[in-house]
Amino acid sequence: DEVKIFGQYIPVKAKIEEMSSLSAHADQAEILAWLKNFTHKPKKTFVVHGELHSANALRVRIQDELAWHVEVPEMGQKFVLD
């Protein structure tokens, strides 16, 4: 009947269906498999999606498995790309 958004309960005036078998997101293993197909190592890789803990876990896996330079930027952080 309600959903909590930013700490506030909002009444739902729609029919909600849950489809647990579909996902628009790849898991870490799928992302690593995709990255391993790159023919040239990027100068820097940015992980900008997900909760901080999950983003950092992915950063560590990419660094450990591919030896890439990976950043999880903070909100508003700027980088010079060369």
mmCIF file of the N, C-alpha and C atoms, coordinates in Angstrom:
data_MODEL
# 
_entry.id   MODEL 
# 
loop_
_atom_site.group_PDB 
_atom_site.id 
_atom_site.type_symbol 
_atom_site.label_atom_id 
_atom_site.label_alt_id 
_atom_site.label_comp_id 
_atom_site.label_asym_id 
_atom_site.label_entity_id 
_atom_site.label_seq_id 
_atom_site.pdbx_PDB_ins_code 
_atom_site.Cartn_x 
_atom_site.Cartn_y 
_atom_site.Cartn_z 
_atom_site.occupancy 
_atom_site.B_iso_or_equiv 
_atom_site.pdbx_formal_charge 
_atom_site.auth_seq_id 
_atom_site.auth_comp_id 
_atom_site.auth_asym_id 
_atom_site.auth_atom_id 
_atom_site.pdbx_PDB_model_num 
ATOM 1   N N  . ASP A 1 1  ? 0.808  -1.208  0.000   1.00 0.00 ? 1  ASP A N  1 
ATOM 2   C CA . ASP A 1 1  ? 0.000  0.000   0.000   1.00 0.00 ? 1  ASP A CA 1 
ATOM 3   C C  . ASP A 1 1  ? 0.851  1.271   0.000   1.00 0.00 ? 1  ASP A C  1 
ATOM 4   N N  . GLU A 1 2  ? 2.075  1.163   0.543   1.00 0.00 ? 2  GLU A N  1 
ATOM 5   C CA . GLU A 1 2  ? 2.966  2.322   0.631   1.00 0.00 ? 2  GLU A CA 1 
ATOM 6   C C  . GLU A 1 2  ? 4.391  1.893   0.278   1.00 0.00 ? 2  GLU A C  1 
ATOM 7   N N  . VAL A 1 3  ? 5.181  2.861   -0.168  1.00 0.00 ? 3  VAL A N  1 
ATOM 8   C CA . VAL A 1 3  ? 6.619  2.662   -0.347  1.00 0.00 ? 3  VAL A CA 1 
ATOM 9   C C  . VAL A 1 3  ? 7.347  3.752   0.430   1.00 0.00 ? 3  VAL A C  1 
ATOM 10  N N  . LYS A 1 4  ? 8.518  3.402   0.939   1.00 0.00 ? 4  LYS A N  1 
ATOM 11  C CA . LYS A 1 4  ? 9.313  4.373   1.685   1.00 0.00 ? 4  LYS A CA 1 
ATOM 12  C C  . LYS A 1 4  ? 10.361 4.961   0.748   1.00 0.00 ? 4  LYS A C  1 
ATOM 13  N N  . ILE A 1 5  ? 10.314 6.272   0.558   1.00 0.00 ? 5  ILE A N  1 
ATOM 14  C CA . ILE A 1 5  ? 11.250 6.978   -0.308  1.00 0.00 ? 5  ILE A CA 1 
ATOM 15  C C  . ILE A 1 5  ? 11.861 8.115   0.495   1.00 0.00 ? 5  ILE A C  1 
ATOM 16  N N  . PHE A 1 6  ? 13.190 8.063   0.665   1.00 0.00 ? 6  PHE A N  1 
ATOM 17  C CA . PHE A 1 6  ? 13.907 9.080   1.438   1.00 0.00 ? 6  PHE A CA 1 
ATOM 18  C C  . PHE A 1 6  ? 13.261 9.287   2.809   1.00 0.00 ? 6  PHE A C  1 
ATOM 19  N N  . GLY A 1 7  ? 12.894 8.168   3.467   1.00 0.00 ? 7  GLY A N  1 
ATOM 20  C CA . GLY A 1 7  ? 12.374 8.232   4.821   1.00 0.00 ? 7  GLY A CA 1 
ATOM 21  C C  . GLY A 1 7  ? 10.908 8.611   4.935   1.00 0.00 ? 7  GLY A C  1 
ATOM 22  N N  . GLN A 1 8  ? 10.237 8.844   3.818   1.00 0.00 ? 8  GLN A N  1 
ATOM 23  C CA . GLN A 1 8  ? 8.834  9.253   3.847   1.00 0.00 ? 8  GLN A CA 1 
ATOM 24  C C  . GLN A 1 8  ? 7.987  8.164   3.189   1.00 0.00 ? 8  GLN A C  1 
ATOM 25  N N  . TYR A 1 9  ? 6.889  7.801   3.839   1.00 0.00 ? 9  TYR A N  1 
ATOM 26  C CA . TYR A 1 9  ? 5.985  6.802   3.274   1.00 0.00 ? 9  TYR A CA 1 
ATOM 27  C C  . TYR A 1 9  ? 5.029  7.466   2.285   1.00 0.00 ? 9  TYR A C  1 
ATOM 28  N N  . ILE A 1 10 ? 4.991  6.920   1.082   1.00 0.00 ? 10 ILE A N  1 
ATOM 29  C CA . ILE A 1 10 ? 4.174  7.468   -0.008  1.00 0.00 ? 10 ILE A CA 1 
ATOM 30  C C  . ILE A 1 10 ? 3.137  6.409   -0.388  1.00 0.00 ? 10 ILE A C  1 
ATOM 31  N N  . PRO A 1 11 ? 1.858  6.784   -0.459  1.00 0.00 ? 11 PRO A N  1 
ATOM 32  C CA . PRO A 1 11 ? 0.848  5.813   -0.869  1.00 0.00 ? 11 PRO A CA 1 
ATOM 33  C C  . PRO A 1 11 ? 1.040  5.415   -2.334  1.00 0.00 ? 11 PRO A C  1 
ATOM 34  N N  . VAL A 1 12 ? 0.861  4.126   -2.607  1.00 0.00 ? 12 VAL A N  1 
ATOM 35  C CA . VAL A 1 12 ? 0.990  3.607   -3.970  1.00 0.00 ? 12 VAL A CA 1 
ATOM 36  C C  . VAL A 1 12 ? -0.393 3.529   -4.586  1.00 0.00 ? 12 VAL A C  1 
ATOM 37  N N  . LYS A 1 13 ? -0.544 4.166   -5.728  1.00 0.00 ? 13 LYS A N  1 
ATOM 38  C CA . LYS A 1 13 ? -1.824 4.163   -6.440  1.00 0.00 ? 13 LYS A CA 1 
ATOM 39  C C  . LYS A 1 13 ? -1.655 3.457   -7.779  1.00 0.00 ? 13 LYS A C  1 
ATOM 40  N N  . ALA A 1 14 ? -0.945 2.335   -7.740  1.00 0.00 ? 14 ALA A N  1 
ATOM 41  C CA . ALA A 1 14 ? -0.690 1.573   -8.959  1.00 0.00 ? 14 ALA A CA 1 
ATOM 42  C C  . ALA A 1 14 ? -0.632 0.096   -8.604  1.00 0.00 ? 14 ALA A C  1 
ATOM 43  N N  . LYS A 1 15 ? -0.807 -0.734  -9.602  1.00 0.00 ? 15 LYS A N  1 
ATOM 44  C CA . LYS A 1 15 ? -0.651 -2.165  -9.418  1.00 0.00 ? 15 LYS A CA 1 
ATOM 45  C C  . LYS A 1 15 ? 0.835  -2.469  -9.573  1.00 0.00 ? 15 LYS A C  1 
ATOM 46  N N  . ILE A 1 16 ? 1.409  -3.162  -8.619  1.00 0.00 ? 16 ILE A N  1 
ATOM 47  C CA . ILE A 1 16 ? 2.839  -3.463  -8.632  1.00 0.00 ? 16 ILE A CA 1 
ATOM 48  C C  . ILE A 1 16 ? 3.026  -4.956  -8.878  1.00 0.00 ? 16 ILE A C  1 
ATOM 49  N N  . GLU A 1 17 ? 3.860  -5.283  -9.841  1.00 0.00 ? 17 GLU A N  1 
ATOM 50  C CA . GLU A 1 17 ? 4.201  -6.666  -10.156 1.00 0.00 ? 17 GLU A CA 1 
ATOM 51  C C  . GLU A 1 17 ? 5.684  -6.860  -9.899  1.00 0.00 ? 17 GLU A C  1 
ATOM 52  N N  . GLU A 1 18 ? 6.043  -7.988  -9.348  1.00 0.00 ? 18 GLU A N  1 
ATOM 53  C CA . GLU A 1 18 ? 7.458  -8.306  -9.126  1.00 0.00 ? 18 GLU A CA 1 
ATOM 54  C C  . GLU A 1 18 ? 7.876  -9.376  -10.115 1.00 0.00 ? 18 GLU A C  1 
ATOM 55  N N  . MET A 1 19 ? 8.985  -9.136  -10.811 1.00 0.00 ? 19 MET A N  1 
ATOM 56  C CA . MET A 1 19 ? 9.513  -10.092 -11.775 1.00 0.00 ? 19 MET A CA 1 
ATOM 57  C C  . MET A 1 19 ? 10.932 -10.434 -11.337 1.00 0.00 ? 19 MET A C  1 
ATOM 58  N N  . SER A 1 20 ? 11.065 -11.420 -10.504 1.00 0.00 ? 20 SER A N  1 
ATOM 59  C CA . SER A 1 20 ? 12.369 -11.736 -9.919  1.00 0.00 ? 20 SER A CA 1 
ATOM 60  C C  . SER A 1 20 ? 13.321 -12.424 -10.891 1.00 0.00 ? 20 SER A C  1 
ATOM 61  N N  . SER A 1 21 ? 12.845 -12.907 -12.019 1.00 0.00 ? 21 SER A N  1 
ATOM 62  C CA . SER A 1 21 ? 13.716 -13.629 -12.941 1.00 0.00 ? 21 SER A CA 1 
ATOM 63  C C  . SER A 1 21 ? 14.437 -12.717 -13.924 1.00 0.00 ? 21 SER A C  1 
ATOM 64  N N  . LEU A 1 22 ? 14.130 -11.429 -13.940 1.00 0.00 ? 22 LEU A N  1 
ATOM 65  C CA . LEU A 1 22 ? 14.745 -10.501 -14.881 1.00 0.00 ? 22 LEU A CA 1 
ATOM 66  C C  . LEU A 1 22 ? 15.627 -9.502  -14.145 1.00 0.00 ? 22 LEU A C  1 
ATOM 67  N N  . SER A 1 23 ? 16.728 -9.124  -14.765 1.00 0.00 ? 23 SER A N  1 
ATOM 68  C CA . SER A 1 23 ? 17.608 -8.120  -14.182 1.00 0.00 ? 23 SER A CA 1 
ATOM 69  C C  . SER A 1 23 ? 18.210 -7.282  -15.294 1.00 0.00 ? 23 SER A C  1 
ATOM 70  N N  . ALA A 1 24 ? 18.299 -5.987  -15.055 1.00 0.00 ? 24 ALA A N  1 
ATOM 71  C CA . ALA A 1 24 ? 18.930 -5.096  -16.022 1.00 0.00 ? 24 ALA A CA 1 
ATOM 72  C C  . ALA A 1 24 ? 20.405 -4.889  -15.702 1.00 0.00 ? 24 ALA A C  1 
ATOM 73  N N  . HIS A 1 25 ? 20.872 -5.500  -14.622 1.00 0.00 ? 25 HIS A N  1 
ATOM 74  C CA . HIS A 1 25 ? 22.239 -5.286  -14.166 1.00 0.00 ? 25 HIS A CA 1 
ATOM 75  C C  . HIS A 1 25 ? 23.042 -6.581  -14.235 1.00 0.00 ? 25 HIS A C  1 
ATOM 76  N N  . ALA A 1 26 ? 24.288 -6.463  -14.630 1.00 0.00 ? 26 ALA A N  1 
ATOM 77  C CA . ALA A 1 26 ? 25.202 -7.597  -14.602 1.00 0.00 ? 26 ALA A CA 1 
ATOM 78  C C  . ALA A 1 26 ? 25.792 -7.728  -13.205 1.00 0.00 ? 26 ALA A C  1 
ATOM 79  N N  . ASP A 1 27 ? 26.133 -8.946  -12.811 1.00 0.00 ? 27 ASP A N  1 
ATOM 80  C CA . ASP A 1 27 ? 26.801 -9.109  -11.528 1.00 0.00 ? 27 ASP A CA 1 
ATOM 81  C C  . ASP A 1 27 ? 28.308 -8.935  -11.737 1.00 0.00 ? 27 ASP A C  1 
ATOM 82  N N  . GLN A 1 28 ? 29.060 -9.011  -10.649 1.00 0.00 ? 28 GLN A N  1 
ATOM 83  C CA . GLN A 1 28 ? 30.504 -8.776  -10.749 1.00 0.00 ? 28 GLN A CA 1 
ATOM 84  C C  . GLN A 1 28 ? 31.182 -9.721  -11.726 1.00 0.00 ? 28 GLN A C  1 
ATOM 85  N N  . ALA A 1 29 ? 30.800 -10.993 -11.694 1.00 0.00 ? 29 ALA A N  1 
ATOM 86  C CA . ALA A 1 29 ? 31.431 -11.971 -12.585 1.00 0.00 ? 29 ALA A CA 1 
ATOM 87  C C  . ALA A 1 29 ? 31.158 -11.627 -14.044 1.00 0.00 ? 29 ALA A C  1 
ATOM 88  N N  . GLU A 1 30 ? 29.939 -11.208 -14.354 1.00 0.00 ? 30 GLU A N  1 
ATOM 89  C CA . GLU A 1 30 ? 29.595 -10.836 -15.729 1.00 0.00 ? 30 GLU A CA 1 
ATOM 90  C C  . GLU A 1 30 ? 30.346 -9.581  -16.172 1.00 0.00 ? 30 GLU A C  1 
ATOM 91  N N  . ILE A 1 31 ? 30.478 -8.624  -15.272 1.00 0.00 ? 31 ILE A N  1 
ATOM 92  C CA . ILE A 1 31 ? 31.224 -7.399  -15.592 1.00 0.00 ? 31 ILE A CA 1 
ATOM 93  C C  . ILE A 1 31 ? 32.690 -7.734  -15.839 1.00 0.00 ? 31 ILE A C  1 
ATOM 94  N N  . LEU A 1 32 ? 33.287 -8.566  -14.977 1.00 0.00 ? 32 LEU A N  1 
ATOM 95  C CA . LEU A 1 32 ? 34.687 -8.954  -15.160 1.00 0.00 ? 32 LEU A CA 1 
ATOM 96  C C  . LEU A 1 32 ? 34.875 -9.705  -16.466 1.00 0.00 ? 32 LEU A C  1 
ATOM 97  N N  . ALA A 1 33 ? 33.957 -10.601 -16.803 1.00 0.00 ? 33 ALA A N  1 
ATOM 98  C CA . ALA A 1 33 ? 34.051 -11.345 -18.060 1.00 0.00 ? 33 ALA A CA 1 
ATOM 99  C C  . ALA A 1 33 ? 34.013 -10.389 -19.246 1.00 0.00 ? 33 ALA A C  1 
ATOM 100 N N  . TRP A 1 34 ? 33.164 -9.364  -19.167 1.00 0.00 ? 34 TRP A N  1 
ATOM 101 C CA . TRP A 1 34 ? 33.074 -8.374  -20.239 1.00 0.00 ? 34 TRP A CA 1 
ATOM 102 C C  . TRP A 1 34 ? 34.369 -7.565  -20.329 1.00 0.00 ? 34 TRP A C  1 
ATOM 103 N N  . LEU A 1 35 ? 34.887 -7.118  -19.187 1.00 0.00 ? 35 LEU A N  1 
ATOM 104 C CA . LEU A 1 35 ? 36.108 -6.315  -19.177 1.00 0.00 ? 35 LEU A CA 1 
ATOM 105 C C  . LEU A 1 35 ? 37.306 -7.093  -19.706 1.00 0.00 ? 35 LEU A C  1 
ATOM 106 N N  . LYS A 1 36 ? 37.338 -8.392  -19.454 1.00 0.00 ? 36 LYS A N  1 
ATOM 107 C CA . LYS A 1 36 ? 38.470 -9.220  -19.904 1.00 0.00 ? 36 LYS A CA 1 
ATOM 108 C C  . LYS A 1 36 ? 38.564 -9.289  -21.423 1.00 0.00 ? 36 LYS A C  1 
ATOM 109 N N  . ASN A 1 37 ? 37.513 -8.893  -22.131 1.00 0.00 ? 37 ASN A N  1 
ATOM 110 C CA . ASN A 1 37 ? 37.537 -8.886  -23.592 1.00 0.00 ? 37 ASN A CA 1 
ATOM 111 C C  . ASN A 1 37 ? 38.189 -7.642  -24.177 1.00 0.00 ? 37 ASN A C  1 
ATOM 112 N N  . PHE A 1 38 ? 38.511 -6.650  -23.358 1.00 0.00 ? 38 PHE A N  1 
ATOM 113 C CA . PHE A 1 38 ? 39.154 -5.444  -23.868 1.00 0.00 ? 38 PHE A CA 1 
ATOM 114 C C  . PHE A 1 38 ? 40.526 -5.816  -24.434 1.00 0.00 ? 38 PHE A C  1 
ATOM 115 N N  . THR A 1 39 ? 40.852 -5.277  -25.591 1.00 0.00 ? 39 THR A N  1 
ATOM 116 C CA . THR A 1 39 ? 42.153 -5.578  -26.180 1.00 0.00 ? 39 THR A CA 1 
ATOM 117 C C  . THR A 1 39 ? 43.241 -4.630  -25.672 1.00 0.00 ? 39 THR A C  1 
ATOM 118 N N  . HIS A 1 40 ? 42.846 -3.459  -25.159 1.00 0.00 ? 40 HIS A N  1 
ATOM 119 C CA . HIS A 1 40 ? 43.799 -2.508  -24.599 1.00 0.00 ? 40 HIS A CA 1 
ATOM 120 C C  . HIS A 1 40 ? 43.338 -2.115  -23.197 1.00 0.00 ? 40 HIS A C  1 
ATOM 121 N N  . LYS A 1 41 ? 44.267 -2.127  -22.274 1.00 0.00 ? 41 LYS A N  1 
ATOM 122 C CA . LYS A 1 41 ? 43.974 -1.734  -20.897 1.00 0.00 ? 41 LYS A CA 1 
ATOM 123 C C  . LYS A 1 41 ? 43.678 -0.236  -20.854 1.00 0.00 ? 41 LYS A C  1 
ATOM 124 N N  . PRO A 1 42 ? 42.544 0.179   -20.276 1.00 0.00 ? 42 PRO A N  1 
ATOM 125 C CA . PRO A 1 42 ? 42.268 1.620   -20.169 1.00 0.00 ? 42 PRO A CA 1 
ATOM 126 C C  . PRO A 1 42 ? 43.235 2.288   -19.195 1.00 0.00 ? 42 PRO A C  1 
ATOM 127 N N  . LYS A 1 43 ? 43.478 3.580   -19.403 1.00 0.00 ? 43 LYS A N  1 
ATOM 128 C CA . LYS A 1 43 ? 44.346 4.317   -18.481 1.00 0.00 ? 43 LYS A CA 1 
ATOM 129 C C  . LYS A 1 43 ? 43.731 4.383   -17.093 1.00 0.00 ? 43 LYS A C  1 
ATOM 130 N N  . LYS A 1 44 ? 42.415 4.533   -17.032 1.00 0.00 ? 44 LYS A N  1 
ATOM 131 C CA . LYS A 1 44 ? 41.716 4.615   -15.754 1.00 0.00 ? 44 LYS A CA 1 
ATOM 132 C C  . LYS A 1 44 ? 40.289 4.133   -15.971 1.00 0.00 ? 44 LYS A C  1 
ATOM 133 N N  . THR A 1 45 ? 39.771 3.424   -14.979 1.00 0.00 ? 45 THR A N  1 
ATOM 134 C CA . THR A 1 45 ? 38.399 2.921   -15.030 1.00 0.00 ? 45 THR A CA 1 
ATOM 135 C C  . THR A 1 45 ? 37.651 3.484   -13.834 1.00 0.00 ? 45 THR A C  1 
ATOM 136 N N  . PHE A 1 46 ? 36.402 3.891   -14.047 1.00 0.00 ? 46 PHE A N  1 
ATOM 137 C CA . PHE A 1 46 ? 35.572 4.457   -12.982 1.00 0.00 ? 46 PHE A CA 1 
ATOM 138 C C  . PHE A 1 46 ? 34.373 3.551   -12.718 1.00 0.00 ? 46 PHE A C  1 
ATOM 139 N N  . VAL A 1 47 ? 34.159 3.218   -11.461 1.00 0.00 ? 47 VAL A N  1 
ATOM 140 C CA . VAL A 1 47 ? 32.962 2.494   -11.045 1.00 0.00 ? 47 VAL A CA 1 
ATOM 141 C C  . VAL A 1 47 ? 32.038 3.539   -10.431 1.00 0.00 ? 47 VAL A C  1 
ATOM 142 N N  . VAL A 1 48 ? 30.908 3.796   -11.089 1.00 0.00 ? 48 VAL A N  1 
ATOM 143 C CA . VAL A 1 48 ? 30.035 4.901   -10.674 1.00 0.00 ? 48 VAL A CA 1 
ATOM 144 C C  . VAL A 1 48 ? 28.613 4.460   -10.369 1.00 0.00 ? 48 VAL A C  1 
ATOM 145 N N  . HIS A 1 49 ? 28.398 3.157   -10.194 1.00 0.00 ? 49 HIS A N  1 
ATOM 146 C CA . HIS A 1 49 ? 27.045 2.670   -9.953  1.00 0.00 ? 49 HIS A CA 1 
ATOM 147 C C  . HIS A 1 49 ? 27.039 1.746   -8.743  1.00 0.00 ? 49 HIS A C  1 
ATOM 148 N N  . GLY A 1 50 ? 25.982 1.818   -7.980  1.00 0.00 ? 50 GLY A N  1 
ATOM 149 C CA . GLY A 1 50 ? 25.826 0.921   -6.843  1.00 0.00 ? 50 GLY A CA 1 
ATOM 150 C C  . GLY A 1 50 ? 26.171 1.585   -5.529  1.00 0.00 ? 50 GLY A C  1 
ATOM 151 N N  . GLU A 1 51 ? 25.879 0.878   -4.453  1.00 0.00 ? 51 GLU A N  1 
ATOM 152 C CA . GLU A 1 51 ? 26.227 1.355   -3.118  1.00 0.00 ? 51 GLU A CA 1 
ATOM 153 C C  . GLU A 1 51 ? 27.746 1.393   -2.985  1.00 0.00 ? 51 GLU A C  1 
ATOM 154 N N  . LEU A 1 52 ? 28.241 2.261   -2.120  1.00 0.00 ? 52 LEU A N  1 
ATOM 155 C CA . LEU A 1 52 ? 29.689 2.457   -1.963  1.00 0.00 ? 52 LEU A CA 1 
ATOM 156 C C  . LEU A 1 52 ? 30.408 1.141   -1.666  1.00 0.00 ? 52 LEU A C  1 
ATOM 157 N N  . HIS A 1 53 ? 29.854 0.339   -0.768  1.00 0.00 ? 53 HIS A N  1 
ATOM 158 C CA . HIS A 1 53 ? 30.496 -0.926  -0.411  1.00 0.00 ? 53 HIS A CA 1 
ATOM 159 C C  . HIS A 1 53 ? 30.616 -1.839  -1.631  1.00 0.00 ? 53 HIS A C  1 
ATOM 160 N N  . SER A 1 54 ? 29.554 -1.969  -2.410  1.00 0.00 ? 54 SER A N  1 
ATOM 161 C CA . SER A 1 54 ? 29.560 -2.824  -3.604  1.00 0.00 ? 54 SER A CA 1 
ATOM 162 C C  . SER A 1 54 ? 30.477 -2.266  -4.680  1.00 0.00 ? 54 SER A C  1 
ATOM 163 N N  . ALA A 1 55 ? 30.461 -0.948  -4.853  1.00 0.00 ? 55 ALA A N  1 
ATOM 164 C CA . ALA A 1 55 ? 31.331 -0.326  -5.853  1.00 0.00 ? 55 ALA A CA 1 
ATOM 165 C C  . ALA A 1 55 ? 32.796 -0.560  -5.503  1.00 0.00 ? 55 ALA A C  1 
ATOM 166 N N  . ASN A 1 56 ? 33.132 -0.442  -4.233  1.00 0.00 ? 56 ASN A N  1 
ATOM 167 C CA . ASN A 1 56 ? 34.515 -0.681  -3.818  1.00 0.00 ? 56 ASN A CA 1 
ATOM 168 C C  . ASN A 1 56 ? 34.905 -2.143  -3.957  1.00 0.00 ? 56 ASN A C  1 
ATOM 169 N N  . ALA A 1 57 ? 33.969 -3.051  -3.711  1.00 0.00 ? 57 ALA A N  1 
ATOM 170 C CA . ALA A 1 57 ? 34.257 -4.477  -3.892  1.00 0.00 ? 57 ALA A CA 1 
ATOM 171 C C  . ALA A 1 57 ? 34.566 -4.766  -5.359  1.00 0.00 ? 57 ALA A C  1 
ATOM 172 N N  . LEU A 1 58 ? 33.794 -4.165  -6.272  1.00 0.00 ? 58 LEU A N  1 
ATOM 173 C CA . LEU A 1 58 ? 34.058 -4.339  -7.696  1.00 0.00 ? 58 LEU A CA 1 
ATOM 174 C C  . LEU A 1 58 ? 35.391 -3.703  -8.078  1.00 0.00 ? 58 LEU A C  1 
ATOM 175 N N  . ARG A 1 59 ? 35.671 -2.535  -7.524  1.00 0.00 ? 59 ARG A N  1 
ATOM 176 C CA . ARG A 1 59 ? 36.962 -1.869  -7.784  1.00 0.00 ? 59 ARG A CA 1 
ATOM 177 C C  . ARG A 1 59 ? 38.119 -2.795  -7.427  1.00 0.00 ? 59 ARG A C  1 
ATOM 178 N N  . VAL A 1 60 ? 38.056 -3.403  -6.257  1.00 0.00 ? 60 VAL A N  1 
ATOM 179 C CA . VAL A 1 60 ? 39.126 -4.296  -5.796  1.00 0.00 ? 60 VAL A CA 1 
ATOM 180 C C  . VAL A 1 60 ? 39.266 -5.501  -6.723  1.00 0.00 ? 60 VAL A C  1 
ATOM 181 N N  . ARG A 1 61 ? 38.140 -6.084  -7.134  1.00 0.00 ? 61 ARG A N  1 
ATOM 182 C CA . ARG A 1 61 ? 38.202 -7.243  -8.039  1.00 0.00 ? 61 ARG A CA 1 
ATOM 183 C C  . ARG A 1 61 ? 38.845 -6.868  -9.371  1.00 0.00 ? 61 ARG A C  1 
ATOM 184 N N  . ILE A 1 62 ? 38.462 -5.716  -9.926  1.00 0.00 ? 62 ILE A N  1 
ATOM 185 C CA . ILE A 1 62 ? 39.048 -5.292  -11.202 1.00 0.00 ? 62 ILE A CA 1 
ATOM 186 C C  . ILE A 1 62 ? 40.544 -5.065  -11.033 1.00 0.00 ? 62 ILE A C  1 
ATOM 187 N N  . GLN A 1 63 ? 40.933 -4.397  -9.968  1.00 0.00 ? 63 GLN A N  1 
ATOM 188 C CA . GLN A 1 63 ? 42.360 -4.146  -9.712  1.00 0.00 ? 63 GLN A CA 1 
ATOM 189 C C  . GLN A 1 63 ? 43.121 -5.458  -9.541  1.00 0.00 ? 63 GLN A C  1 
ATOM 190 N N  . ASP A 1 64 ? 42.571 -6.374  -8.744  1.00 0.00 ? 64 ASP A N  1 
ATOM 191 C CA . ASP A 1 64 ? 43.259 -7.640  -8.461  1.00 0.00 ? 64 ASP A CA 1 
ATOM 192 C C  . ASP A 1 64 ? 43.335 -8.555  -9.675  1.00 0.00 ? 64 ASP A C  1 
ATOM 193 N N  . GLU A 1 65 ? 42.229 -8.661  -10.422 1.00 0.00 ? 65 GLU A N  1 
ATOM 194 C CA . GLU A 1 65 ? 42.171 -9.622  -11.516 1.00 0.00 ? 65 GLU A CA 1 
ATOM 195 C C  . GLU A 1 65 ? 42.718 -9.091  -12.839 1.00 0.00 ? 65 GLU A C  1 
ATOM 196 N N  . LEU A 1 66 ? 42.625 -7.778  -13.050 1.00 0.00 ? 66 LEU A N  1 
ATOM 197 C CA . LEU A 1 66 ? 43.059 -7.212  -14.330 1.00 0.00 ? 66 LEU A CA 1 
ATOM 198 C C  . LEU A 1 66 ? 44.243 -6.259  -14.200 1.00 0.00 ? 66 LEU A C  1 
ATOM 199 N N  . ALA A 1 67 ? 44.588 -5.897  -12.971 1.00 0.00 ? 67 ALA A N  1 
ATOM 200 C CA . ALA A 1 67 ? 45.683 -4.954  -12.714 1.00 0.00 ? 67 ALA A CA 1 
ATOM 201 C C  . ALA A 1 67 ? 45.428 -3.602  -13.384 1.00 0.00 ? 67 ALA A C  1 
ATOM 202 N N  . TRP A 1 68 ? 44.162 -3.165  -13.356 1.00 0.00 ? 68 TRP A N  1 
ATOM 203 C CA . TRP A 1 68 ? 43.790 -1.866  -13.889 1.00 0.00 ? 68 TRP A CA 1 
ATOM 204 C C  . TRP A 1 68 ? 43.744 -0.841  -12.770 1.00 0.00 ? 68 TRP A C  1 
ATOM 205 N N  . HIS A 1 69 ? 43.932 0.429   -13.137 1.00 0.00 ? 69 HIS A N  1 
ATOM 206 C CA . HIS A 1 69 ? 43.767 1.532   -12.194 1.00 0.00 ? 69 HIS A CA 1 
ATOM 207 C C  . HIS A 1 69 ? 42.281 1.868   -12.156 1.00 0.00 ? 69 HIS A C  1 
ATOM 208 N N  . VAL A 1 70 ? 41.646 1.692   -10.990 1.00 0.00 ? 70 VAL A N  1 
ATOM 209 C CA . VAL A 1 70 ? 40.202 1.869   -10.867 1.00 0.00 ? 70 VAL A CA 1 
ATOM 210 C C  . VAL A 1 70 ? 39.896 2.865   -9.758  1.00 0.00 ? 70 VAL A C  1 
ATOM 211 N N  . GLU A 1 71 ? 38.934 3.739   -10.012 1.00 0.00 ? 71 GLU A N  1 
ATOM 212 C CA . GLU A 1 71 ? 38.494 4.740   -9.042  1.00 0.00 ? 71 GLU A CA 1 
ATOM 213 C C  . GLU A 1 71 ? 36.998 4.590   -8.787  1.00 0.00 ? 71 GLU A C  1 
ATOM 214 N N  . VAL A 1 72 ? 36.600 4.813   -7.543  1.00 0.00 ? 72 VAL A N  1 
ATOM 215 C CA . VAL A 1 72 ? 35.191 4.987   -7.190  1.00 0.00 ? 72 VAL A CA 1 
ATOM 216 C C  . VAL A 1 72 ? 35.082 6.448   -6.770  1.00 0.00 ? 72 VAL A C  1 
ATOM 217 N N  . PRO A 1 73 ? 34.681 7.329   -7.687  1.00 0.00 ? 73 PRO A N  1 
ATOM 218 C CA . PRO A 1 73 ? 34.684 8.764   -7.390  1.00 0.00 ? 73 PRO A CA 1 
ATOM 219 C C  . PRO A 1 73 ? 33.657 9.131   -6.322  1.00 0.00 ? 73 PRO A C  1 
ATOM 220 N N  . GLU A 1 74 ? 33.993 10.154  -5.570  1.00 0.00 ? 74 GLU A N  1 
ATOM 221 C CA . GLU A 1 74 ? 33.042 10.727  -4.616  1.00 0.00 ? 74 GLU A CA 1 
ATOM 222 C C  . GLU A 1 74 ? 32.161 11.728  -5.360  1.00 0.00 ? 74 GLU A C  1 
ATOM 223 N N  . MET A 1 75 ? 30.992 11.999  -4.811  1.00 0.00 ? 75 MET A N  1 
ATOM 224 C CA . MET A 1 75 ? 30.061 12.953  -5.424  1.00 0.00 ? 75 MET A CA 1 
ATOM 225 C C  . MET A 1 75 ? 30.775 14.282  -5.677  1.00 0.00 ? 75 MET A C  1 
ATOM 226 N N  . GLY A 1 76 ? 30.740 14.741  -6.914  1.00 0.00 ? 76 GLY A N  1 
ATOM 227 C CA . GLY A 1 76 ? 31.339 16.017  -7.268  1.00 0.00 ? 76 GLY A CA 1 
ATOM 228 C C  . GLY A 1 76 ? 32.827 15.993  -7.522  1.00 0.00 ? 76 GLY A C  1 
ATOM 229 N N  . GLN A 1 77 ? 33.466 14.860  -7.320  1.00 0.00 ? 77 GLN A N  1 
ATOM 230 C CA . GLN A 1 77 ? 34.908 14.755  -7.542  1.00 0.00 ? 77 GLN A CA 1 
ATOM 231 C C  . GLN A 1 77 ? 35.206 14.921  -9.032  1.00 0.00 ? 77 GLN A C  1 
ATOM 232 N N  . LYS A 1 78 ? 36.296 15.617  -9.337  1.00 0.00 ? 78 LYS A N  1 
ATOM 233 C CA . LYS A 1 78 ? 36.670 15.879  -10.725 1.00 0.00 ? 78 LYS A CA 1 
ATOM 234 C C  . LYS A 1 78 ? 37.985 15.193  -11.043 1.00 0.00 ? 78 LYS A C  1 
ATOM 235 N N  . PHE A 1 79 ? 38.114 14.794  -12.309 1.00 0.00 ? 79 PHE A N  1 
ATOM 236 C CA . PHE A 1 79 ? 39.332 14.126  -12.794 1.00 0.00 ? 79 PHE A CA 1 
ATOM 237 C C  . PHE A 1 79 ? 39.730 14.765  -14.105 1.00 0.00 ? 79 PHE A C  1 
ATOM 238 N N  . VAL A 1 80 ? 41.019 14.842  -14.322 1.00 0.00 ? 80 VAL A N  1 
ATOM 239 C CA . VAL A 1 80 ? 41.540 15.280  -15.610 1.00 0.00 ? 80 VAL A CA 1 
ATOM 240 C C  . VAL A 1 80 ? 41.867 14.012  -16.397 1.00 0.00 ? 80 VAL A C  1 
ATOM 241 N N  . LEU A 1 81 ? 41.256 13.882  -17.563 1.00 0.00 ? 81 LEU A N  1 
ATOM 242 C CA . LEU A 1 81 ? 41.494 12.715  -18.408 1.00 0.00 ? 81 LEU A CA 1 
ATOM 243 C C  . LEU A 1 81 ? 42.468 13.106  -19.507 1.00 0.00 ? 81 LEU A C  1 
ATOM 244 N N  . ASP A 1 82 ? 43.533 12.314  -19.642 1.00 0.00 ? 82 ASP A N  1 
ATOM 245 C CA . ASP A 1 82 ? 44.516 12.615  -20.689 1.00 0.00 ? 82 ASP A CA 1 
ATOM 246 C C  . ASP A 1 82 ? 44.682 11.447  -21.600 1.00 0.00 ? 82 ASP A C  1 
# 
